[in-house]
Amino acid sequence: MTVPSVMRAIEIRGAGGPDVLQPTERPVPVPGVGEVLIRVHAAGVNRPDVLQRQGAYAPPAGASDLPGLEVAGEIVGCGGEVTRWQIGDVVCALLSGGGYAEYAVAPAGQCLPVPAALTTVDAAAVPETFFTVWANVFERGRLQPGESLLVHGGSSGIGTTAIQLAARHGAVVFATAGSADKCAACLRLGATRAVAYRTEDFVGVVRGSTGSRGVDVILDMVGGDYVPRNLSLLADDGRLVQIATLQGRTATIDVAALMRRRLTFTGSTLRPRPIAEKARLAAALEQHVWPWLAAGDVRPQVFRTVPLAQAGEAHALMESSAHIGKIVLTLR
């Protein structure tokens, strides 16, 4: 395949609303040592893309300034020391940026084969959420079969992934969501109880559903005043894992209660992690989760596809919170 020198892409023309996402032309990136060049078929849209567009989440040093943290497509070039992949392989990949474009460069270790059960559109909705959930629910949160998990934002891309993976792992799953339709979606994906947080108190509902015991792990992207409420809802030896702070970065907590009940309050971000660490996460996903994808036991939830040139519309949809699951930009 002949690779052009110039590609279509979407750039951020100054911090602002969805309208600052504008089509542009950029040189096609060249893969370096340990990297592959992917002809992008589809690119996932994620909340960090919105934050970057708003000027609140700068790319890591050395990353592309173009938004886009996950893609799926065909490898059309390999840099030095790439041994696993060949031109023509169809992969999905986790990026540090640059996904909103016809071509993207990815470290070889952050690529995974597209399972036969998935299209490239489906696969483009996998890396960012699956890497995040594996790293936080299963590694930092240490969720075990038979334990219980509460997922806030259960109808989001992260939430729909966490519910499915935890349920398939043998955990009892609770979720919060903003409407009856979204709660119903959480139940279809494997949640035992979904709490409509606008009309129900998630602490009271989940405590009642667990015989006042609480849950073993909570995955939270809200922050703010959810933090003390989450800690109060944990069972003894429970783990609260924070992955975002959409409603505030600060909170007041009772440290003595945390000590007395042996609670763990932890969290992480994915984008700044070293390449080697992301490659390790990719290998863990391929070993433990890829068989579930291949068998159809879990599946990325694609709510809507939007052409790349209309990326602003995709961001407006995400900010409306009307979606369930993932929004994907298409190029093919």
Steps between C-alpha positions, in 0.01 A plus 500: 500500500626847410497732800441867412709779644201703618188394690168638615473563873302691761688757706408714798514867397516650846322398821124517472181323402449227242530754218876534561544150356582575138617295200862551399778335303809367670806305391452127543703402809801274460531203736814499709679212667247270662205672333247417228305722261126428491261596223208594722160349429335634816594698812334500841379820666572532872448749780873590508463617138233744617719621785793549261276700266394717794862569590484297822709194405821566311664212308808343662840617380574361156141399422307626200296815556215339305229349722422130497616230741391182320469377145446187296627438151762342279876513556665660197850558634736365766795671663817326608491220758133421441480121494141400571313709244512503121353726233139398448428398859173642637538632853355730760739722689528724804654839419622802693339720231456528126204270443277752323683454171531274195830360629637462852819371655483263797761315706494138387439377855182706526342325201274198527346281229137573418301196615317327216166570669552878476499750215763772498230743615435278802872460561560875496276520808714255696852620596447809717219354708627142523853606596355739761262247652757223512760725662264644758233242582708185474851618584464799735157392627597131518141391428453128564226259389218508753577856610282802425569807288321835472555681170409866485400619153396150404370601157823672392768333292697420815186393684367264235843340479543467877156344546561236235854408603415484871186293444690261271767478771238377745442815704168648610466838329309813600490813286375856504354672196300811418176366354271199488624410150860514614425293808330241279811487281716433807274211599516351150879508516514307827437736791293354784355840597522836326436817697346806337718749685280802425206351690659236725771511766765257378644456849166395648399281206829309479530467875150354508581264214805364681343448842683812627838344421593735218710418195857381460606732215368830365608645166433874501546776244295764685715606796402799712235420759470145365829412668382491867176334393694233311728434795200464730356239264807278487506175690789451742823455298324662204673692219393830344663560161484854360549547125362852445369800692214631288330664799803618695861425590472553876310319772491471879539148635510338843854362511438320830214303344721414205763364738257321730323322215822430304373678187709574194452827308699493179478608138690545178510654156588308185631750246828600674608142577824380341484303175633189673223515759232535233653207312476293818131592532445404135653158562279448806190593300593264219546217746198554722240703309557435129355147531179655638482739203567218255223292656254790506475489879580872516462758226574871464178700496505732199220756534557692179750544220585846364719583197841640591422837340211539745706445814346812655159332486642197677635721779168683533327163533745388767453823698122458483539167685224358280714203395528151644842350441744634243495748211729410209634710214511318166739546207414207276 
